[in-house]
Amino acid sequence: MVTFSGISNHTFTVLACTLLATTLGSCDSGSQLVEDRTTSHPTTLASCEYEPSAFEIVQRAVQAHGGAAAFSKAEKAEVTWQMDGDFEGMTGTGIVKDTFEFPGYLRREASLEVGGQKAQMLSISNQNRTWSLINRRLTEFPMKQQVHAAFPQSVFFSLSVMCDSGTTLTKEADQVYGGKLATVCRAEQDGTTSLSFFDKSSGLYLGDISDVKITKNHKDVTVKNEIHYDDYRKIDGLMVPMEMRCLRDGKEVMKMTIQDIKFMDKIDRKIFAKPKEGFDSQSRDEDK
């Protein structure tokens, strides 16, 4: 760990919270994907004779990403990605390694450079608890619900939530999103609303827009949060976005680019144990 003399603990607390809030989903849902739907209508959205429903648009996206049966592969993985962002006006960049088993478990190790200074960070989410080591100090973040998703598994989680019986879907007018013509669905669940965008040509999930609450200058504010997924590639039968961008009120605050991803059959949950204060995030000896 590196101790910072020129950057406040608050700034790095904001950094840790931003990393968590940007890449995690905490919607508590018993989602089930409905893959087999009998219809006599053509499946292509390009047909001028048939306008698909919002549910059919989402189901087409499920198929485009590999099908519901394959989604479970994304629940356990090791992902290394590059992070570039803006934190309280300071440019940050770094390499992040996520190891996760969803729902509920995430270990995040990060080598970062913020404001010209370098740091090592470690965050661990275990069910309803999240711990972060910042400047060698252990901080616990309240998580009212289990961790359910991190990039890129957030794509598959979002699709499963939209298929849940508790989600109300409404088709909206087509829009251009991220430079691509997209079909649009409004999703409402438990009092929250978001707009989801799907590539009209391929059916792939392009991202979503929603209002979220964040802490800015020590105050809670509501901002328009945009997520953009891009550079899809096929990995183990799943279409996976290799790039994600997060915009708040139209300004890009974080970009994530996957360098390596490996889906796993089993993960030793010892690595999700509460870390010790001052623990070096580059070593896992304390977890053994």
Sine and cosine of phi, psi and omega as CSV:
sin_phi,cos_phi,sin_psi,cos_psi,sin_omega,cos_omega
0.00,0.00,0.48,-0.88,0.03,-1.00
-0.89,-0.45,0.73,-0.68,0.06,-1.00
-1.00,-0.01,0.70,-0.71,-0.08,-1.00
-0.97,-0.24,0.77,-0.64,0.05,-1.00
-0.99,-0.12,-0.43,0.90,-0.10,-0.99
-0.98,-0.19,-0.11,0.99,-0.04,-1.00
-0.82,-0.58,0.74,-0.67,-0.11,-0.99
-0.95,0.31,0.41,-0.91,0.10,-1.00
-0.87,0.50,-0.56,0.83,0.00,-1.00
-0.86,0.50,-0.66,0.75,-0.01,-1.00
-0.87,0.49,-0.68,0.73,-0.02,-1.00
-0.97,0.23,-0.42,0.91,0.15,-0.99
-0.91,0.42,-0.68,0.73,0.07,-1.00
-0.87,0.49,-0.66,0.75,0.02,-1.00
-0.86,0.51,-0.73,0.68,-0.01,-1.00
-0.90,0.44,-0.69,0.72,0.01,-1.00
-0.90,0.44,-0.62,0.79,0.00,-1.00
-0.92,0.40,-0.67,0.74,0.04,-1.00
-0.86,0.51,-0.67,0.74,0.00,-1.00
-0.94,0.35,-0.76,0.65,-0.09,-1.00
-0.92,0.40,-0.52,0.85,-0.05,-1.00
-0.96,0.28,-0.56,0.83,-0.16,-0.99
-0.92,-0.39,-0.04,1.00,-0.02,-1.00
-0.95,-0.32,0.50,-0.87,0.14,-0.99
-0.88,-0.48,0.64,-0.77,-0.04,-1.00
-0.75,-0.66,0.53,0.85,0.05,-1.00
-0.98,0.19,0.90,-0.44,-0.06,-1.00
-0.99,0.12,0.97,-0.23,-0.10,-1.00
-0.62,-0.78,0.64,-0.77,0.10,-1.00
-1.00,-0.02,0.87,0.49,-0.16,-0.99
-0.94,0.34,0.62,-0.78,0.11,-0.99
-0.71,-0.71,0.75,-0.66,0.01,-1.00
-0.99,0.13,0.70,-0.71,0.06,-1.00
-0.96,-0.26,0.96,-0.27,-0.13,-0.99
-0.99,-0.10,-0.61,0.79,-0.08,-1.00
-1.00,-0.07,0.95,-0.33,0.01,-1.00
-0.77,-0.63,0.87,-0.50,-0.02,-1.00
-0.99,0.16,0.81,-0.58,0.02,-1.00
-0.48,-0.88,0.58,-0.82,0.03,-1.00
-1.00,-0.06,-0.01,1.00,-0.04,-1.00
-0.99,0.11,0.44,-0.90,0.06,-1.00
-0.90,0.43,0.56,-0.83,-0.05,-1.00
-0.99,0.13,-0.36,0.93,-0.03,-1.00
-0.97,0.25,0.68,-0.74,0.01,-1.00
-0.98,0.20,-0.13,0.99,-0.03,-1.00
-0.99,0.17,-0.20,0.98,-0.03,-1.00
-0.90,0.43,0.73,-0.69,0.01,-1.00
-1.00,0.03,-0.07,1.00,-0.05,-1.00
-1.00,-0.07,-0.23,0.97,-0.10,-1.00
-0.59,-0.81,0.76,-0.66,0.04,-1.00
-0.97,-0.25,0.92,-0.40,-0.07,-1.00
-0.93,0.36,0.46,-0.89,0.08,-1.00
-0.98,0.21,0.19,-0.98,0.03,-1.00
-0.88,0.48,-0.65,0.76,0.01,-1.00
-0.89,0.46,-0.67,0.74,0.01,-1.00
-0.92,0.39,-0.54,0.84,0.07,-1.00
-0.90,0.44,-0.69,0.72,0.01,-1.00
-0.92,0.39,-0.66,0.75,0.02,-1.00
-0.90,0.44,-0.59,0.80,0.07,-1.00
-0.90,0.44,-0.62,0.79,0.04,-1.00
-0.90,0.43,-0.66,0.75,0.05,-1.00
-0.83,0.56,-0.73,0.69,0.02,-1.00
-0.90,0.43,-0.65,0.76,-0.02,-1.00
-0.89,0.45,-0.48,0.88,-0.03,-1.00
-1.00,0.02,-0.03,1.00,0.06,-1.00
0.80,-0.60,-0.17,0.99,0.01,-1.00
1.00,-0.08,0.50,-0.87,-0.09,-1.00
-0.85,0.53,-0.62,0.79,-0.05,-1.00
-0.89,0.46,-0.44,0.90,-0.05,-1.00
-1.00,0.01,-0.20,0.98,-0.11,-0.99
-0.89,0.46,-0.49,0.87,-0.03,-1.00
-0.89,0.45,-0.36,0.93,0.04,-1.00
-0.87,0.50,-0.52,0.86,-0.10,-0.99
-0.99,0.17,-0.04,1.00,-0.08,-1.00
-0.98,0.19,-0.37,0.93,0.02,-1.00
-0.78,-0.62,0.84,-0.54,-0.06,-1.00
-0.29,-0.96,0.32,-0.95,0.24,-0.97
-0.90,-0.43,0.81,-0.59,-0.05,-1.00
-0.75,-0.66,0.79,-0.61,0.11,-0.99
-0.94,-0.35,0.80,-0.60,-0.04,-1.00
-0.63,-0.78,0.43,-0.90,0.06,-1.00
-1.00,-0.05,0.69,-0.72,0.00,-1.00
-0.91,-0.42,0.75,-0.66,0.13,-0.99
-0.75,-0.66,0.80,-0.60,-0.06,-1.00
-0.36,-0.93,-0.04,-1.00,0.00,-1.00
-0.81,-0.58,0.85,-0.52,-0.05,-1.00
-0.81,-0.58,0.94,-0.35,-0.03,-1.00
0.78,0.62,0.66,0.75,0.06,-1.00
1.00,0.08,-0.04,1.00,0.01,-1.00
-0.95,-0.31,0.68,-0.73,0.01,-1.00
-0.97,0.25,0.71,-0.71,0.03,-1.00
-0.78,-0.63,0.56,-0.83,0.06,-1.00
-0.55,-0.84,0.35,-0.94,0.01,-1.00
0.15,-0.99,0.06,-1.00,0.05,-1.00
-0.93,-0.38,0.76,-0.65,-0.05,-1.00
-0.85,-0.52,0.70,-0.71,0.09,-1.00
-0.89,-0.46,0.87,-0.49,0.05,-1.00
-0.96,-0.28,0.71,-0.70,0.20,-0.98
-0.84,-0.55,0.84,-0.55,-0.10,-1.00
-0.61,-0.80,0.43,-0.90,0.16,-0.99
-0.68,-0.74,0.93,-0.36,-0.10,-1.00
-0.96,-0.29,0.53,-0.85,0.06,1.00
-1.00,0.10,0.54,-0.84,0.25,-0.97
0.91,-0.42,-0.35,0.94,-0.15,-0.99
-0.75,-0.66,0.78,-0.63,0.04,-1.00
-0.52,-0.86,0.75,-0.66,0.15,-0.99
-0.87,-0.49,0.82,-0.57,-0.04,-1.00
-0.82,-0.57,0.88,-0.48,0.06,-1.00
-0.92,-0.38,0.78,-0.63,-0.11,-0.99
-0.72,-0.69,0.72,-0.69,0.18,-0.98
-0.96,-0.29,0.94,-0.35,-0.18,-0.98
-0.85,-0.52,0.39,-0.92,0.18,-0.98
-0.74,-0.67,0.90,-0.43,-0.05,-1.00
-0.78,-0.62,0.78,-0.63,0.00,-1.00
0.86,0.51,0.50,0.87,0.02,-1.00
0.99,0.11,0.02,1.00,0.01,-1.00
-0.88,-0.47,0.55,-0.83,-0.09,-1.00
-0.99,-0.17,0.45,-0.89,0.00,-1.00
-0.42,-0.91,0.36,-0.93,0.18,-0.98
-0.92,-0.39,0.70,-0.71,0.03,-1.00
-0.77,-0.64,0.49,-0.87,0.06,-1.00
-0.69,-0.72,0.80,-0.60,0.10,-0.99
-0.80,-0.60,0.68,-0.73,0.03,-1.00
-0.74,-0.67,0.81,-0.59,0.11,-0.99
-0.93,-0.37,0.80,-0.60,-0.03,-1.00
-0.74,-0.67,0.98,-0.20,-0.07,-1.00
0.85,0.52,-0.91,-0.42,-0.08,-1.00
-1.00,-0.08,0.16,0.99,-0.04,-1.00
-0.85,-0.52,0.61,-0.79,0.07,-1.00
-0.73,-0.68,0.77,-0.64,0.04,-1.00
-0.88,-0.47,0.58,-0.81,0.09,-1.00
-0.72,-0.69,0.67,-0.75,0.12,-0.99
-0.98,-0.18,0.91,-0.42,-0.01,-1.00
-0.78,-0.62,0.83,-0.56,-0.06,-1.00
0.80,0.60,0.63,0.78,0.04,-1.00
0.94,0.35,0.13,0.99,-0.01,-1.00
-0.95,-0.31,0.68,-0.73,-0.04,-1.00
-1.00,0.02,0.79,-0.61,0.02,-1.00
-0.82,-0.58,0.66,-0.75,0.05,-1.00
-0.96,-0.28,0.77,-0.63,0.02,-1.00
-0.98,-0.22,0.72,-0.69,0.04,-1.00
-0.95,0.31,0.75,-0.66,0.09,-1.00
-0.81,-0.58,0.96,-0.28,-0.08,-1.00
-0.92,0.38,-0.42,0.91,0.01,-1.00
-0.73,-0.69,0.27,-0.96,0.00,-1.00
-0.89,0.45,0.49,-0.87,0.15,-0.99
-0.94,0.34,0.77,-0.64,-0.06,-1.00
-0.90,-0.44,-0.36,0.93,-0.12,-0.99
-0.35,-0.94,0.53,-0.85,0.15,-0.99
-0.60,-0.80,0.38,-0.92,-0.01,-1.00
-0.87,0.50,0.75,-0.67,0.04,1.00
-1.00,-0.10,0.08,1.00,-0.04,-1.00
-0.90,0.43,-0.33,0.94,0.01,-1.00
-0.84,0.54,-0.50,0.86,0.04,-1.00
-0.88,0.48,-0.76,0.66,-0.06,-1.00
-0.95,0.31,-0.57,0.82,0.06,-1.00
-0.91,0.41,-0.70,0.72,-0.01,-1.00
-0.87,0.49,-0.68,0.74,0.02,-1.00
-0.90,0.44,-0.63,0.78,-0.01,-1.00
-0.93,0.38,-0.60,0.80,0.05,-1.00
-0.90,0.44,-0.65,0.76,0.01,-1.00
-0.91,0.41,-0.42,0.91,0.03,-1.00
-1.00,0.07,-0.14,0.99,-0.04,-1.00
-0.92,0.39,0.58,-0.82,-0.03,-1.00
-0.90,0.43,-0.35,0.94,0.01,-1.00
-1.00,0.09,-0.01,1.00,0.00,-1.00
-0.98,-0.19,0.76,-0.65,0.07,-1.00
-0.99,-0.12,0.84,-0.54,-0.03,-1.00
-0.95,-0.32,0.68,-0.74,0.06,-1.00
-0.72,-0.70,0.77,-0.64,0.03,-1.00
-0.97,0.24,0.72,-0.70,0.04,-1.00
-0.93,-0.36,0.11,-0.99,0.03,-1.00
-0.92,0.39,0.55,-0.84,0.05,-1.00
-0.85,0.52,0.54,-0.84,0.03,-1.00
-0.63,-0.77,0.26,-0.96,0.18,-0.98
-1.00,-0.04,0.82,-0.58,-0.04,-1.00
-0.74,-0.68,0.86,-0.52,-0.03,-1.00
0.89,0.46,0.50,0.86,0.02,-1.00
0.99,0.15,0.11,0.99,-0.02,-1.00
-0.83,-0.56,0.60,-0.80,0.07,-1.00
-0.93,0.35,0.78,-0.62,-0.12,-0.99
-0.76,-0.65,0.58,-0.81,0.25,-0.97
-0.99,0.12,0.54,-0.84,-0.17,-0.98
-0.80,-0.61,0.69,-0.72,0.08,-1.00
-0.80,-0.60,0.68,-0.73,0.13,-0.99
-1.00,-0.07,0.80,-0.60,-0.02,-1.00
-0.91,-0.42,0.77,-0.63,0.01,-1.00
-0.81,-0.58,0.78,-0.62,0.02,-1.00
-0.44,-0.90,0.76,-0.65,0.06,-1.00
0.78,0.63,0.66,0.75,0.08,-1.00
0.99,0.14,0.01,1.00,0.03,-1.00
-0.95,-0.31,0.56,-0.83,-0.03,-1.00
-0.77,-0.64,0.64,-0.77,0.06,-1.00
-0.57,-0.82,0.42,-0.91,0.13,-0.99
-0.97,-0.25,0.80,-0.60,0.00,-1.00
-0.93,-0.38,0.62,-0.78,-0.12,-0.99
-0.86,-0.51,0.69,-0.72,-0.04,-1.00
-0.76,-0.65,0.74,-0.68,0.02,-1.00
-0.83,0.56,0.86,-0.52,-0.07,-1.00
-0.91,0.42,-0.46,0.89,-0.02,-1.00
-0.99,0.13,-0.77,0.64,-0.11,-0.99
-0.99,-0.14,-0.37,0.93,-0.07,-1.00
1.00,0.05,-0.08,1.00,-0.04,-1.00
-0.93,0.37,0.49,-0.87,-0.04,-1.00
-0.97,0.23,0.87,-0.49,-0.05,-1.00
-1.00,-0.06,-0.34,0.94,0.00,-1.00
0.65,-0.76,-0.21,-0.98,-0.05,-1.00
-0.46,-0.89,0.27,-0.96,0.06,-1.00
-0.79,-0.61,0.74,-0.68,0.04,-1.00
-0.43,-0.90,0.31,-0.95,0.10,-0.99
-1.00,0.00,0.77,-0.64,0.01,-1.00
-0.76,-0.65,0.44,-0.90,0.05,-1.00
-0.99,-0.13,0.75,-0.66,0.04,-1.00
-0.74,-0.68,0.24,-0.97,0.09,-1.00
-0.99,-0.16,0.85,-0.52,-0.02,-1.00
-0.71,-0.71,0.83,-0.56,-0.05,-1.00
0.80,0.60,0.70,0.72,0.05,-1.00
0.93,0.38,0.26,0.97,0.01,-1.00
-0.81,-0.58,0.55,-0.83,0.08,-1.00
-0.99,0.11,0.83,-0.55,0.00,-1.00
-0.75,-0.66,0.39,-0.92,0.06,-1.00
-0.97,-0.23,0.77,-0.64,-0.02,-1.00
-0.79,-0.62,0.36,-0.93,0.12,-0.99
-1.00,0.10,0.88,-0.47,-0.07,-1.00
-0.97,-0.26,0.83,-0.56,0.03,-1.00
-0.90,-0.43,0.73,-0.68,0.10,-0.99
-0.90,-0.43,0.77,-0.64,0.02,-1.00
-0.85,-0.53,0.81,-0.59,0.08,-1.00
-0.96,-0.30,0.63,-0.78,-0.05,-1.00
-0.45,-0.89,0.09,-1.00,0.05,-1.00
0.82,0.57,0.85,0.53,-0.01,-1.00
-0.95,0.32,0.65,-0.76,0.08,-1.00
-0.66,-0.76,0.47,-0.88,-0.01,-1.00
-1.00,0.03,0.85,-0.53,-0.01,-1.00
-0.73,-0.68,0.88,-0.48,-0.01,-1.00
0.77,0.64,0.65,0.76,0.06,-1.00
1.00,0.08,-0.05,1.00,0.01,-1.00
-0.94,-0.35,0.63,-0.78,0.15,-0.99
-1.00,0.08,0.91,-0.42,-0.15,-0.99
-0.89,-0.46,0.77,-0.64,0.07,-1.00
-0.97,0.23,0.75,-0.66,0.00,-1.00
-1.00,-0.04,-0.08,1.00,-0.01,-1.00
-0.65,-0.76,0.66,-0.75,0.10,-1.00
-0.69,-0.73,0.69,-0.73,0.07,-1.00
-0.84,-0.55,0.63,-0.78,0.03,-1.00
-0.89,-0.46,0.81,-0.58,0.04,-1.00
-0.89,-0.46,0.62,-0.78,0.08,-1.00
-0.81,-0.58,0.86,-0.51,-0.09,-1.00
0.79,0.61,0.64,0.77,0.08,-1.00
1.00,0.08,-0.11,0.99,-0.02,-1.00
-0.97,-0.25,0.78,-0.63,0.02,-1.00
-0.94,0.35,0.82,-0.57,-0.01,-1.00
-0.93,-0.37,-0.32,0.95,0.02,-1.00
-0.37,-0.93,0.63,-0.78,0.10,-0.99
-0.78,-0.63,0.73,-0.69,0.00,-1.00
-0.84,-0.55,0.76,-0.66,-0.02,-1.00
-0.80,-0.61,0.88,-0.48,-0.04,-1.00
-0.95,0.33,0.76,-0.65,0.09,-1.00
-0.99,-0.16,-0.56,0.83,-0.01,-1.00
-0.42,-0.91,0.63,-0.78,0.04,-1.00
-0.61,-0.79,0.68,-0.74,0.01,-1.00
-0.63,-0.78,0.90,-0.44,0.09,-1.00
-0.98,0.21,0.60,-0.80,-0.13,-0.99
-0.80,-0.60,0.47,-0.88,0.05,-1.00
-0.99,0.10,-0.54,0.84,-0.06,-1.00
-0.49,-0.87,0.59,-0.81,0.05,-1.00
-0.76,-0.65,0.72,-0.69,0.04,-1.00
-0.95,0.32,0.90,-0.43,-0.08,-1.00
-0.95,0.32,-0.08,1.00,0.08,-1.00
-0.87,0.48,-0.46,0.89,-0.03,-1.00
-0.95,0.30,-0.16,0.99,0.02,-1.00
-0.99,-0.17,0.23,0.97,0.02,-1.00
-0.96,0.29,0.37,-0.93,0.03,-1.00
-0.87,0.50,0.82,-0.58,-0.01,-1.00
-0.97,0.24,0.34,-0.94,0.06,-1.00
-1.00,0.02,0.54,-0.84,-0.01,-1.00
-0.89,0.46,0.73,-0.68,-0.02,-1.00
1.00,0.06,-0.01,1.00,-0.03,-1.00
-0.90,0.45,0.69,-0.72,0.04,-1.00
-0.98,0.20,0.90,-0.45,-0.08,-1.00
-0.92,0.39,-0.25,0.97,-0.02,-1.00
-0.99,0.12,-0.09,1.00,0.01,-1.00
-0.83,-0.56,0.59,-0.81,0.01,-1.00
-0.93,-0.36,0.31,0.95,-0.05,-1.00
-0.87,0.49,-0.56,0.83,-0.05,-1.00
-0.92,0.40,-0.33,0.95,-0.08,-1.00
-1.00,0.03,-0.16,0.99,-0.09,-1.00
-1.00,0.04,0.00,0.00,0.00,0.00
